[in-house]
């Protein structure tokens, strides 16, 4: 009980420092990104997260490097629930798309802006002021996909081991076909990095309905990607109250077979191992 209370105390202190840091950032635009194409920051949310969405958006809108767009994708049913203070944020585009669950984070942007570098973000986290700058540096250095947090796929012969057996949250820079980007800390994708099936809702909603990271990995690996993980072990700060409803618990094992493993099995059957 004492340990849990101390953990909550540390979490509150970290959150207070993060909120103060966001509030202290300059209001003006950041530096030009310098990439050879538009840069879009893309994310989604839903009504159960709206109470903790504002600080994440403020963190994304006040970055040291300036994107060309920051797009929040919502389905039609959630649009009227969005607080006015979020809807009116300067620099934020709120757009409507089909109810594609977590795929709303990237699929509609791929369809609307196929020539763009797309940096994805989650709606429940603190993002430091140099978050986008670090991803852009990875892309500018030649990485077609760069991420701040990644796992390493562990193989058993010519097939991947179960998801829980992978090397999670690897602690050093690494690039290669077995680097598995996790969207929670942000990933930047260059234009044209995905297999054409990436936007097919008839496939991703059937094969990997709650496992977008798995689907995206298959789609860029089938196009020959070598993802690059940037920096050391990633540390995540989620806002208090943001995890009351989460897809993450659906993707972890239940009775030894979680949503990620079900998606891996379905994709192996449909496409085979990508590489």
Protein Blocks (a to p, Z undefined) as FASTA:
>chain_A
ZZmmmmmmmmmmmmmmmmmmmmmpcfbdcddekiabdcdddddddfklmmmmmmmmmmmm
mcfbdcfbdcddddfklmmmpcfklmmpghiacdddddehjmlmmmmmmmmmmmbccddd
dfkbccdfklmmmmmmmmmnopabdcfbdcddddehjaccdfklpcehiabdcedjklcc
dfknopaddehkacfklmmmklmmmmmmmlmklmmmmmmmmnopacddehjdddddddeh
klmpcfklmmpceehiafklmmmmmmmmmnopaZZ
